[in-house]
Amino acid sequence: MKKLSDEVTKEQLIADFMVVLADAEALLKASANHGGEKLAEVRAKAEESLKAVKAKMAGTQTLLLAKTKTASDATDAYVHDNPWSAIGISAGVGLLIGLLIGRR
C-alpha cells in the first residue's frame, strides 16, 4: 500500500507540471510572430507535444483523484468500524509528533 505522502507528492508534481505546461504554451504563443520557417516547424511540433502531454496529465490527474477518493472512503469506513483503534492510533501519532517537536 502506498503512503499518503506519496499521493500528495504525485498531486503536487502534477500541479507543478501543469504550471510548466501553461508557461510553455505562453512562450510558444508569444514567439509566434518571430522567426522563420524552421522555427515555425519546431513551434508546431512543440505544440503537438504539449497537447499530448496535457492529455496524459489529465488522465493521470483523474486516476489520482479516484485513488485518493478510494483511500479516503476506506479510511472513513475503518474509523467508523473501529473507533477506539482510530482514537488510539491518533493519540499515538499525536504523542510522537509532540515528542519530536519538543526535541527542537
N, C-alpha and C positions, 0 to 999 in steps of 0.2 A: 504494500500500500504506500502511495506517495504521501509525502508530508505536505501539510497545508502551506508551508513556506515555499515549497517547490511550485505550487499552483500560483501563489501570489507573485513569485518571481516571473513565471511564464506570463501572467497577466500584465505585469509591468513591462516586460520585454515586448509584448505585442503593442502596448500603448506607445512605447518609445519608438518602435519600428514604424508605426503609423505616422508619427510626427515626422520621422525622417522621409517617409514616402511623400508626405504633403510638401515638405521643403523641396524635395527633388522635383516634384511637379511644378512648384512655383518657379524654380530655377529654369526648368525647361520652357515654361511659358514666357518668362522674362527674356530668354535668349532667342525667342522665336524669330525676331526681326534681324538678327545678327548672323553673320557667317555666310558661307557659300553652300553649294550643293552637297558637299561631303558632310558638313555639319548638320544640314537638314536630314540627311540619311541617318546619321548617328542619333540625332534627336528623335526621329521616328522609331528607331529600334529601341531606344531607351523608354519611350512612352509605352510601347508594346510590353516591354519587360515590367514596367511599373504596374500596368493593368493586370498582368498575370500574377504578380506578387500580391497585389491588393486582393485579388480574388482568393488566392490561397490563404492569406491572412484572415480574411473574413470567415472562411471555413474553419480555420483553427480557432478563431475567437468564439465562434458559435459552439464548437466542440468543448472548449474550455469552460464556457458558461454552463453548458449542460453537465459537465463533470462536477463543477462547483455546486450546482443545484442538487445533484445527486448526493454529494458528500454532506451538504447542509441538511438534506432530508434525513439521511442516515444518522447524523448526529442528533437531530431533533428526536427521532424515534428512539435512539438509545437513551437519551436523557429522560424521556417520558416513561420508558420501560424500566429504567434503573436510576431513579432519582437520588438515592443515597450514595450509590457508587459515583455518580456525577458530582455530587457535593464533595465527596472525599477527594476525588481527583482534582477538582477546582481548588480545594483548600490546600492540597499538596503543592500544586503549581504556584499558588499564591505565596505559600511559605518559601518555596525555593526562590522565587523572584525577589521576595523581601530580603532573604539572606544574601542574595547576590548584590542587590542594591546597597544593602547595609555594609558590605565589604569595601565599598568605594570610599 
